[in-house]
Amino acid sequence: MRAARIAWPLIDQGVASLGNFLFTIALARTLPPQEYGAFALLFGILMILYTVMASVLFYPMSVLADPADRDRIGELMSVSFILLVGLCVPAGLVLAVTAFLIGRPDLIAALLVYFLVWQVQEAFRRYLFVELRFGAAVPGEIVSYMGQILIALWLALRGDLTLETALYAMTVTSAAAAVLQGIQVGFSLRRHAMTRIRTVALEFWRLGGWALANNLCAALRVQFLFWFLAALSGAALPALLQAGFNIVNLLNPLMIGLGNVILQVSSRAHAGGKAEAWRATHPLALSGMPIVIVFLAAIVAFPHEVLGLIYGAHSPYADIATPVRLLAIAALAAFVTDIVCAYFHGVSQAKQALIVNAAGAVATIPIAIPLIIGFGLNGACIALCLANAVRLVVLHLLFTRMIATDTADASSGRVRDQAVPARSADDPGEAIGNAVASRVAALPASKLRQT
């Protein structure tokens, strides 16, 4: 039972990551670079908007919901759904403005429909997770993410795969998954939900505010590179940057899954102090390093072969060996930083994680502007490496100070901060499963597409 609760959320994450990877590769191999660059810019904004929803709605709901209290779960589901629909209005305005900025107002209708359907499907998936029905969510994920691959391949064979038809393909499969998962949940709005909106919204914001700020800093650090490249040279260079990110993003399932496990392990060990929590956590962090190092070393050593295998030998993306090498270096720094930030969240130090990501976001702008102007795509990748180095330095300073303070407090006999235990901490499978379900708690949601 416990093994299943650990395995199903990881399978769910694997299906989503694999589906996203295959879909973006199918688009890269079919669309011209200018069109694929527009996709990269639009999808980046879509992921930022998803981050907002996940941070202020889905993550707090997963924390507040008690599987044994059916009335409370029903109330949280109803209120979160109403808030979700309401937030889709300003989100739609952002998408419309974005489409105008990149010169694609023809995509507004497809973008609005897709985002609304996608968020409804995501809400139903999260409701299944709140009920601890992790395995029940997987069929819907297969329909959504694998279904879009099949439709994209069919459209490509017919010569009909465009950015607009790709958006509608994602809409169709998300709608099918939403119907399936909505039936599984048995969702219906509670009549008194409207009277509870203000109270529940304040609870959501209290829990999700830090996560939102943290995730936005992480996302904006990368999105600035895409949009500054586009401002200088159009959508072709963002397409090349996205093609490079697609390669290193193969590590995402490991990074997200391991980060969320570390979140829960450190939370349970926090009762013994922050140093004790780190002693319990760091073997897990080290366990992922061999895979990360071998994978990234292979990319650095054989970039041409990897790019040719994924995109084709004659693809315009086959010649970005130097950017891919630089992104691999940035990914290694990101892995170390995000794993320790997951530990920060576990020991109730979300503010420290925010400082780390804010430092990276602030450093990106003055670093990236001259480098991109001078060196283009390579400059953007160098800037990301340097911004991630800034994050590492800030992380090291905060971490060593926190551990030193905790050790000094323990030696002097002062009372440590009270730990915030993981829900159902006596059941590791349940606790880890809940953490993986809430993918924004420790790592940015934007990691579904970027490092």
Kinemage of the C-alpha trace (Angstrom):
@kinemage 1
@onewidth
@group {chain A} dominant
@subgroup {mainchain}
@vectorlist {calphas} color= white
{ca met a 1} P 0.000 0.000 0.000
{ca arg a 2} L 2.729 2.453 0.959
{ca ala a 3} L 4.844 1.495 -2.063
{ca ala a 4} L 1.871 2.160 -4.323
{ca arg a 5} L 1.354 5.605 -2.807
{ca ile a 6} L 4.962 6.432 -3.618
{ca ala a 7} L 4.956 4.847 -7.077
{ca trp a 8} L 1.732 6.244 -8.541
{ca pro a 9} L 2.588 9.955 -8.149
{ca leu a 10} L 6.015 9.276 -9.666
{ca ile a 11} L 4.366 7.447 -12.568
{ca asp a 12} L 1.999 10.385 -12.981
{ca gln a 13} L 4.952 12.801 -13.091
{ca gly a 14} L 6.786 10.538 -15.523
{ca val a 15} L 3.826 10.415 -17.916
{ca ala a 16} L 3.489 14.218 -17.855
{ca ser a 17} L 7.207 14.819 -18.377
{ca leu a 18} L 7.523 12.224 -21.140
{ca gly a 19} L 4.423 13.533 -22.873
{ca asn a 20} L 5.648 17.135 -22.741
{ca phe a 21} L 9.078 16.118 -24.034
{ca leu a 22} L 7.774 14.084 -26.965
{ca phe a 23} L 5.249 16.759 -27.895
{ca thr a 24} L 7.816 19.562 -27.932
{ca ile a 25} L 10.199 17.403 -29.977
{ca ala a 26} L 7.440 16.609 -32.476
{ca leu a 27} L 6.779 20.330 -32.869
{ca ala a 28} L 10.484 21.127 -33.192
{ca arg a 29} L 10.925 18.546 -35.949
{ca thr a 30} L 7.873 19.802 -37.861
{ca leu a 31} L 7.451 23.553 -37.378
{ca pro a 32} L 9.833 26.118 -38.904
{ca pro a 33} L 12.092 27.805 -36.309
{ca gln a 34} L 10.099 31.055 -36.346
{ca glu a 35} L 6.900 29.147 -35.551
{ca tyr a 36} L 8.593 26.981 -32.934
{ca gly a 37} L 10.026 30.109 -31.328
{ca ala a 38} L 6.517 31.527 -31.043
{ca phe a 39} L 5.505 28.281 -29.344
{ca ala a 40} L 8.399 28.624 -26.881
{ca leu a 41} L 7.386 32.179 -25.975
{ca leu a 42} L 3.697 31.347 -25.607
{ca phe a 43} L 4.292 28.156 -23.662
{ca gly a 44} L 6.571 30.025 -21.280
{ca ile a 45} L 3.724 32.413 -20.446
{ca leu a 46} L 1.312 29.484 -20.146
{ca met a 47} L 3.623 27.880 -17.600
{ca ile a 48} L 3.924 31.108 -15.598
{ca leu a 49} L 0.129 31.321 -15.436
{ca tyr a 50} L -0.001 27.658 -14.419
{ca thr a 51} L 2.508 28.487 -11.686
{ca val a 52} L 0.134 31.124 -10.325
{ca met a 53} L -2.792 28.675 -10.252
{ca ala a 54} L -0.741 25.876 -8.733
{ca ser a 55} L 0.832 28.099 -6.084
{ca val a 56} L -2.276 29.887 -4.804
{ca leu a 57} L -4.908 27.180 -5.393
{ca phe a 58} L -3.685 23.612 -5.817
{ca tyr a 59} L -0.755 23.625 -3.382
{ca pro a 60} L -2.675 25.210 -0.457
{ca met a 61} L -5.629 22.910 -1.111
{ca ser a 62} L -3.399 19.837 -0.838
{ca val a 63} L -2.069 21.107 2.499
{ca leu a 64} L -5.437 22.073 4.001
{ca ala a 65} L -7.436 19.041 2.864
{ca asp a 66} L -7.910 16.170 5.314
{ca pro a 67} L -8.780 12.911 3.493
{ca ala a 68} L -10.911 11.858 6.466
{ca asp a 69} L -13.054 15.020 6.362
{ca arg a 70} L -15.267 14.696 3.291
{ca asp a 71} L -17.158 17.933 3.969
{ca arg a 72} L -13.930 19.927 4.191
{ca ile a 73} L -12.617 18.369 0.974
{ca gly a 74} L -15.867 19.165 -0.809
{ca glu a 75} L -15.736 22.761 0.375
{ca leu a 76} L -12.113 23.219 -0.711
{ca met a 77} L -12.806 21.671 -4.110
{ca ser a 78} L -15.826 23.890 -4.738
{ca val a 79} L -14.167 27.117 -3.636
{ca ser a 80} L -10.929 26.364 -5.497
{ca phe a 81} L -12.893 25.652 -8.676
{ca ile a 82} L -14.776 28.965 -8.434
{ca leu a 83} L -11.516 30.819 -7.790
{ca leu a 84} L -9.902 28.974 -10.701
{ca val a 85} L -12.580 30.101 -13.147
{ca gly a 86} L -12.306 33.652 -11.830
{ca leu a 87} L -8.514 33.725 -12.191
{ca cys a 88} L -8.798 32.484 -15.766
{ca val a 89} L -10.223 35.898 -16.741
{ca pro a 90} L -7.053 37.942 -16.020
{ca ala a 91} L -4.979 35.003 -17.247
{ca gly a 92} L -6.841 35.179 -20.544
{ca leu a 93} L -6.030 38.874 -20.841
{ca val a 94} L -2.341 38.105 -20.316
{ca leu a 95} L -2.452 35.452 -23.034
{ca ala a 96} L -4.215 37.805 -25.447
{ca val a 97} L -1.627 40.545 -24.894
{ca thr a 98} L 1.182 38.013 -25.337
{ca ala a 99} L -0.260 36.811 -28.635
{ca phe a 100} L -0.430 40.414 -29.880
{ca leu a 101} L 3.161 41.083 -28.773
{ca ile a 102} L 4.534 38.214 -30.849
{ca gly a 103} L 2.357 39.098 -33.813
{ca arg a 104} L 0.013 36.114 -33.532
{ca pro a 105} L -3.460 37.437 -32.660
{ca asp a 106} L -4.845 34.543 -34.712
{ca leu a 107} L -3.912 32.235 -31.825
{ca ile a 108} L -5.897 34.049 -29.117
{ca ala a 109} L -9.007 31.868 -29.342
{ca ala a 110} L -6.985 28.640 -29.312
{ca leu a 111} L -4.895 29.859 -26.365
{ca leu a 112} L -7.886 30.889 -24.264
{ca val a 113} L -9.793 27.661 -24.836
{ca tyr a 114} L -6.738 25.507 -24.189
{ca phe a 115} L -5.763 27.258 -20.966
{ca leu a 116} L -9.259 27.060 -19.493
{ca val a 117} L -9.687 23.375 -20.370
{ca trp a 118} L -6.171 22.529 -19.178
{ca gln a 119} L -6.724 24.184 -15.799
{ca val a 120} L -10.064 22.431 -15.297
{ca gln a 121} L -8.391 19.105 -16.040
{ca glu a 122} L -5.526 19.981 -13.696
{ca ala a 123} L -8.041 20.827 -10.958
{ca phe a 124} L -9.758 17.439 -11.274
{ca arg a 125} L -6.382 15.675 -11.206
{ca arg a 126} L -5.461 17.519 -8.013
{ca tyr a 127} L -8.821 16.626 -6.477
{ca leu a 128} L -8.016 12.952 -7.038
{ca phe a 129} L -4.668 13.482 -5.338
{ca val a 130} L -6.309 15.206 -2.371
{ca glu a 131} L -8.436 12.073 -1.947
{ca leu a 132} L -5.202 9.998 -2.047
{ca arg a 133} L -6.369 8.325 -5.278
{ca phe a 134} L -3.006 8.671 -6.983
{ca gly a 135} L -3.400 5.686 -9.285
{ca ala a 136} L -6.796 6.901 -10.475
{ca ala a 137} L -5.197 10.053 -11.903
{ca val a 138} L -2.791 8.196 -14.203
{ca pro a 139} L -5.290 7.120 -16.922
{ca gly a 140} L -6.310 10.740 -17.374
{ca glu a 141} L -2.667 11.782 -17.672
{ca ile a 142} L -2.118 9.130 -20.322
{ca val a 143} L -5.150 10.367 -22.255
{ca ser a 144} L -3.975 13.976 -21.994
{ca tyr a 145} L -0.239 13.748 -22.599
{ca met a 146} L 0.078 10.648 -24.745
{ca gly a 147} L -3.085 11.505 -26.651
{ca gln a 148} L -1.641 14.837 -27.744
{ca ile a 149} L 1.417 13.031 -29.114
{ca leu a 150} L -0.714 10.720 -31.233
{ca ile a 151} L -2.774 13.615 -32.597
{ca ala a 152} L 0.362 15.657 -33.297
{ca leu a 153} L 1.955 12.773 -35.209
{ca trp a 154} L -1.250 12.246 -37.193
{ca leu a 155} L -1.378 15.946 -38.067
{ca ala a 156} L 2.304 15.927 -39.022
{ca leu a 157} L 1.808 12.987 -41.384
{ca arg a 158} L -1.058 14.871 -43.039
{ca gly a 159} L 1.033 18.045 -43.253
{ca asp a 160} L -1.460 19.867 -41.026
{ca leu a 161} L 0.600 20.356 -37.854
{ca thr a 162} L 0.779 24.071 -37.090
{ca leu a 163} L 0.963 26.013 -33.854
{ca glu a 164} L -2.796 26.540 -33.943
{ca thr a 165} L -3.648 22.879 -34.603
{ca ala a 166} L -1.152 21.873 -31.886
{ca leu a 167} L -3.028 24.033 -29.371
{ca tyr a 168} L -6.333 22.496 -30.379
{ca ala a 169} L -4.809 19.004 -30.114
{ca met a 170} L -3.796 19.760 -26.526
{ca thr a 171} L -7.268 21.151 -25.875
{ca val a 172} L -9.008 18.012 -27.135
{ca thr a 173} L -6.896 15.623 -25.062
{ca ser a 174} L -7.095 17.821 -21.948
{ca ala a 175} L -10.887 17.957 -22.344
{ca ala a 176} L -11.079 14.170 -22.646
{ca ala a 177} L -8.920 13.784 -19.541
{ca ala a 178} L -11.030 16.374 -17.686
{ca val a 179} L -14.218 14.451 -18.440
{ca leu a 180} L -12.638 11.195 -17.264
{ca gln a 181} L -11.152 12.641 -14.077
{ca gly a 182} L -14.258 14.715 -13.342
{ca ile a 183} L -16.332 11.527 -13.432
{ca gln a 184} L -13.791 9.784 -11.198
{ca val a 185} L -13.953 12.599 -8.655
{ca gly a 186} L -17.732 12.899 -8.845
{ca phe a 187} L -17.272 16.650 -8.664
{ca ser a 188} L -20.191 18.978 -7.966
{ca leu a 189} L -20.270 22.531 -6.631
{ca arg a 190} L -21.428 22.903 -3.034
{ca arg a 191} L -24.334 25.324 -2.662
{ca his a 192} L -22.725 27.213 0.215
{ca ala a 193} L -19.348 27.544 -1.548
{ca met a 194} L -19.927 31.175 -2.526
{ca thr a 195} L -20.278 32.168 1.125
{ca arg a 196} L -16.877 30.642 1.933
{ca ile a 197} L -14.846 32.159 -0.896
{ca arg a 198} L -13.306 35.017 1.088
{ca thr a 199} L -12.307 32.864 4.070
{ca val a 200} L -10.831 30.043 2.004
{ca ala a 201} L -9.116 32.452 -0.401
{ca leu a 202} L -7.313 34.067 2.539
{ca glu a 203} L -6.216 30.634 3.766
{ca phe a 204} L -4.954 29.770 0.288
{ca trp a 205} L -3.021 33.023 0.022
{ca arg a 206} L -1.459 32.625 3.466
{ca leu a 207} L -0.050 29.243 2.456
{ca gly a 208} L 0.588 29.877 -1.226
{ca gly a 209} L 2.045 33.383 -1.175
{ca trp a 210} L 5.614 32.268 -0.500
{ca ala a 211} L 5.380 29.477 -3.064
{ca leu a 212} L 4.063 31.923 -5.666
{ca ala a 213} L 6.863 34.442 -5.109
{ca asn a 214} L 9.469 31.682 -5.136
{ca asn a 215} L 8.179 30.043 -8.299
{ca leu a 216} L 7.747 33.330 -10.165
{ca cys a 217} L 11.341 34.317 -9.420
{ca ala a 218} L 12.524 30.965 -10.738
{ca ala a 219} L 10.383 31.207 -13.875
{ca leu a 220} L 11.171 34.837 -14.667
{ca arg a 221} L 14.907 34.145 -14.458
{ca val a 222} L 14.610 31.997 -17.575
{ca gln a 223} L 11.756 33.796 -19.320
{ca phe a 224} L 13.756 37.014 -19.457
{ca leu a 225} L 16.307 35.239 -21.671
{ca phe a 226} L 13.630 34.081 -24.104
{ca trp a 227} L 11.945 37.454 -24.394
{ca phe a 228} L 15.131 39.508 -24.661
{ca leu a 229} L 16.362 37.234 -27.445
{ca ala a 230} L 13.008 37.661 -29.184
{ca ala a 231} L 13.123 41.450 -28.782
{ca leu a 232} L 16.533 41.602 -30.452
{ca ser a 233} L 16.172 39.058 -33.242
{ca gly a 234} L 12.637 37.669 -33.487
{ca ala a 235} L 11.402 34.203 -32.571
{ca ala a 236} L 14.121 32.132 -34.275
{ca leu a 237} L 16.683 32.405 -31.446
{ca pro a 238} L 14.130 31.521 -28.738
{ca ala a 239} L 13.413 28.410 -30.814
{ca leu a 240} L 17.087 27.424 -30.629
{ca leu a 241} L 17.159 28.107 -26.886
{ca gln a 242} L 14.042 25.989 -26.353
{ca ala a 243} L 15.593 23.182 -28.397
{ca gly a 244} L 18.569 23.212 -26.044
{ca phe a 245} L 16.362 23.229 -22.956
{ca asn a 246} L 14.468 20.215 -24.283
{ca ile a 247} L 17.644 18.137 -23.945
{ca val a 248} L 18.529 18.992 -20.347
{ca asn a 249} L 14.859 18.824 -19.338
{ca leu a 250} L 15.075 15.046 -19.562
{ca leu a 251} L 16.290 15.315 -15.962
{ca asn a 252} L 13.044 16.908 -14.796
{ca pro a 253} L 11.308 13.756 -13.481
{ca leu a 254} L 14.345 13.000 -11.299
{ca met a 255} L 14.711 16.586 -10.102
{ca ile a 256} L 11.034 17.066 -9.286
{ca gly a 257} L 10.496 13.642 -7.740
{ca leu a 258} L 13.652 13.711 -5.622
{ca gly a 259} L 13.027 17.284 -4.543
{ca asn a 260} L 9.575 16.464 -3.243
{ca val a 261} L 10.806 13.392 -1.367
{ca ile a 262} L 13.488 15.552 0.251
{ca leu a 263} L 10.790 18.058 1.195
{ca gln a 264} L 8.970 15.404 3.203
{ca val a 265} L 12.011 13.686 4.730
{ca ser a 266} L 13.444 16.978 5.971
{ca ser a 267} L 10.035 17.998 7.327
{ca arg a 268} L 9.750 14.820 9.403
{ca ala a 269} L 13.336 15.104 10.671
{ca his a 270} L 12.989 18.807 11.523
{ca ala a 271} L 11.866 18.003 15.066
{ca gly a 272} L 15.515 17.228 15.847
{ca gly a 273} L 16.712 20.534 14.432
{ca lys a 274} L 17.784 21.804 11.044
{ca ala a 275} L 21.210 20.160 11.202
{ca glu a 276} L 19.591 16.822 12.017
{ca ala a 277} L 17.145 17.305 9.153
{ca trp a 278} L 20.057 17.884 6.776
{ca arg a 279} L 21.817 14.744 8.004
{ca ala a 280} L 18.667 12.807 7.162
{ca thr a 281} L 18.306 14.540 3.809
{ca his a 282} L 21.730 14.766 2.225
{ca pro a 283} L 22.085 11.020 1.432
{ca leu a 284} L 18.969 11.391 -0.720
{ca ala a 285} L 20.454 14.429 -2.436
{ca leu a 286} L 23.673 12.553 -3.131
{ca ser a 287} L 21.770 9.552 -4.482
{ca gly a 288} L 20.679 11.519 -7.527
{ca met a 289} L 24.059 13.030 -8.318
{ca pro a 290} L 25.592 10.061 -10.213
{ca ile a 291} L 22.681 9.979 -12.667
{ca val a 292} L 22.794 13.745 -13.136
{ca ile a 293} L 26.563 13.857 -13.616
{ca val a 294} L 26.658 10.948 -16.079
{ca phe a 295} L 23.747 12.323 -18.106
{ca leu a 296} L 25.112 15.860 -18.293
{ca ala a 297} L 28.649 14.626 -18.974
{ca ala a 298} L 27.320 12.682 -21.963
{ca ile a 299} L 25.665 15.850 -23.278
{ca val a 300} L 28.873 17.861 -22.842
{ca ala a 301} L 30.999 15.155 -24.479
{ca phe a 302} L 28.679 14.256 -27.370
{ca pro a 303} L 26.353 17.203 -28.068
{ca his a 304} L 26.286 16.739 -31.854
{ca glu a 305} L 25.296 13.092 -31.543
{ca val a 306} L 22.574 13.828 -28.985
{ca leu a 307} L 21.120 16.687 -31.035
{ca gly a 308} L 21.214 14.644 -34.226
{ca leu a 309} L 19.468 11.739 -32.523
{ca ile a 310} L 16.643 13.879 -31.163
{ca tyr a 311} L 16.136 16.456 -33.919
{ca gly a 312} L 17.671 14.805 -36.975
{ca ala a 313} L 21.083 15.314 -38.564
{ca his a 314} L 19.854 18.033 -40.939
{ca ser a 315} L 17.740 19.931 -38.416
{ca pro a 316} L 18.494 23.625 -37.762
{ca tyr a 317} L 18.844 22.569 -34.118
{ca ala a 318} L 21.672 20.114 -34.813
{ca asp a 319} L 24.303 22.883 -34.672
{ca ile a 320} L 23.716 24.265 -31.172
{ca ala a 321} L 26.429 22.190 -29.504
{ca thr a 322} L 27.952 25.083 -27.538
{ca pro a 323} L 24.618 26.325 -26.122
{ca val a 324} L 23.691 22.778 -25.100
{ca arg a 325} L 27.021 22.339 -23.316
{ca leu a 326} L 26.446 25.591 -21.441
{ca leu a 327} L 22.882 24.589 -20.539
{ca ala a 328} L 24.211 21.300 -19.153
{ca ile a 329} L 26.527 23.240 -16.830
{ca ala a 330} L 23.629 25.463 -15.787
{ca ala a 331} L 21.483 22.376 -15.168
{ca leu a 332} L 24.053 20.916 -12.767
{ca ala a 333} L 24.075 24.122 -10.723
{ca ala a 334} L 20.270 24.221 -10.833
{ca phe a 335} L 20.007 20.638 -9.584
{ca val a 336} L 22.157 21.313 -6.516
{ca thr a 337} L 20.380 24.583 -5.748
{ca asp a 338} L 16.844 23.277 -6.138
{ca ile a 339} L 17.501 20.175 -4.059
{ca val a 340} L 18.739 22.297 -1.152
{ca cys a 341} L 15.803 24.691 -1.651
{ca ala a 342} L 13.513 21.675 -1.272
{ca tyr a 343} L 15.222 21.074 2.082
{ca phe a 344} L 14.605 24.735 2.989
{ca his a 345} L 10.885 24.239 2.388
{ca gly a 346} L 10.922 21.077 4.503
{ca val a 347} L 12.389 22.887 7.515
{ca ser a 348} L 9.967 25.821 7.234
{ca gln a 349} L 12.501 28.158 5.643
{ca ala a 350} L 10.603 29.077 2.478
{ca lys a 351} L 11.898 32.636 2.824
{ca gln a 352} L 15.468 31.371 2.352
{ca ala a 353} L 14.483 29.601 -0.863
{ca leu a 354} L 12.817 32.796 -2.056
{ca ile a 355} L 15.983 34.806 -1.368
{ca val a 356} L 18.014 32.316 -3.415
{ca asn a 357} L 15.679 32.463 -6.403
{ca ala a 358} L 15.200 36.227 -6.134
{ca ala a 359} L 18.972 36.690 -6.198
{ca gly a 360} L 19.162 34.638 -9.382
{ca ala a 361} L 16.314 36.567 -10.991
{ca val a 362} L 17.764 39.977 -10.085
{ca ala a 363} L 21.255 38.982 -11.246
{ca thr a 364} L 19.980 37.693 -14.584
{ca ile a 365} L 19.017 41.088 -16.025
{ca pro a 366} L 22.338 42.988 -15.710
{ca ile a 367} L 24.288 39.848 -16.598
{ca ala a 368} L 22.183 38.800 -19.574
{ca ile a 369} L 21.677 42.114 -21.378
{ca pro a 370} L 25.325 42.735 -22.411
{ca leu a 371} L 26.023 39.047 -22.991
{ca ile a 372} L 23.008 38.560 -25.270
{ca ile a 373} L 23.758 41.780 -27.163
{ca gly a 374} L 27.360 40.683 -27.649
{ca phe a 375} L 27.050 36.924 -28.118
{ca gly a 376} L 23.411 36.152 -28.906
{ca leu a 377} L 22.294 32.634 -28.024
{ca asn a 378} L 25.636 31.701 -26.470
{ca gly a 379} L 25.432 34.845 -24.360
{ca ala a 380} L 21.994 33.849 -23.057
{ca cys a 381} L 23.314 30.444 -22.006
{ca ile a 382} L 26.396 31.973 -20.366
{ca ala a 383} L 24.104 34.372 -18.503
{ca leu a 384} L 22.052 31.452 -17.189
{ca cys a 385} L 25.227 29.742 -15.971
{ca leu a 386} L 26.315 32.903 -14.154
{ca ala a 387} L 22.851 33.517 -12.690
{ca asn a 388} L 22.781 29.952 -11.391
{ca ala a 389} L 26.265 30.511 -9.949
{ca val a 390} L 24.880 33.528 -8.073
{ca arg a 391} L 22.118 31.302 -6.716
{ca leu a 392} L 24.705 28.775 -5.562
{ca val a 393} L 26.758 31.413 -3.749
{ca val a 394} L 23.702 32.865 -1.993
{ca leu a 395} L 22.516 29.348 -1.172
{ca his a 396} L 25.881 28.480 0.390
{ca leu a 397} L 25.885 31.614 2.545
{ca leu a 398} L 22.323 31.100 3.783
{ca phe a 399} L 22.743 27.377 4.344
{ca thr a 400} L 25.996 27.597 6.317
{ca arg a 401} L 24.630 30.435 8.473
{ca met a 402} L 21.410 28.536 9.177
{ca ile a 403} L 23.209 25.320 10.141
{ca ala a 404} L 25.711 27.223 12.300
{ca thr a 405} L 22.890 29.030 14.111
{ca asp a 406} L 20.991 25.792 14.647
{ca thr a 407} L 24.087 24.038 15.992
{ca ala a 408} L 24.822 26.940 18.337
{ca asp a 409} L 21.244 26.921 19.607
{ca ala a 410} L 21.477 23.192 20.265
{ca ser a 411} L 24.757 23.597 22.158
{ca ser a 412} L 23.365 26.405 24.316
{ca gly a 413} L 20.144 24.536 25.022
{ca arg a 414} L 17.883 27.142 23.424
{ca val a 415} L 14.555 25.962 22.058
{ca arg a 416} L 14.572 25.329 18.332
{ca asp a 417} L 11.870 26.398 15.941
{ca gln a 418} L 8.917 24.096 16.071
{ca ala a 419} L 8.799 21.791 13.100
{ca val a 420} L 5.829 21.752 10.785
{ca pro a 421} L 5.371 18.006 10.302
{ca ala a 422} L 4.367 16.471 7.016
{ca arg a 423} L 0.733 15.478 6.941
{ca ser a 424} L 0.323 11.820 7.904
{ca ala a 425} L 4.008 11.636 8.815
{ca asp a 426} L 3.458 8.204 10.350
{ca asp a 427} L 2.754 6.980 6.823
{ca pro a 428} L 5.776 7.806 4.637
{ca gly a 429} L 4.096 6.567 1.498
{ca glu a 430} L 1.155 8.872 2.004
{ca ala a 431} L 3.317 11.834 2.929
{ca ile a 432} L 5.623 11.430 -0.053
{ca gly a 433} L 2.686 10.836 -2.350
{ca asn a 434} L 1.027 14.038 -1.217
{ca ala a 435} L 4.253 15.954 -1.730
{ca val a 436} L 4.770 14.710 -5.256
{ca ala a 437} L 1.169 15.575 -6.016
{ca ser a 438} L 1.917 19.165 -5.066
{ca arg a 439} L 4.587 19.802 -7.631
{ca val a 440} L 4.996 23.460 -6.801
{ca ala a 441} L 5.840 23.031 -3.135
{ca ala a 442} L 9.579 22.547 -3.544
{ca leu a 443} L 10.459 23.158 -7.159
{ca pro a 444} L 9.176 25.618 -9.727
{ca ala a 445} L 6.338 24.464 -11.847
{ca ser a 446} L 8.182 25.935 -14.767
{ca lys a 447} L 10.567 23.040 -14.472
{ca leu a 448} L 8.173 21.069 -16.569
{ca arg a 449} L 9.832 22.814 -19.447
{ca gln a 450} L 12.976 24.609 -18.266
{ca thr a 451} L 15.927 24.327 -15.943
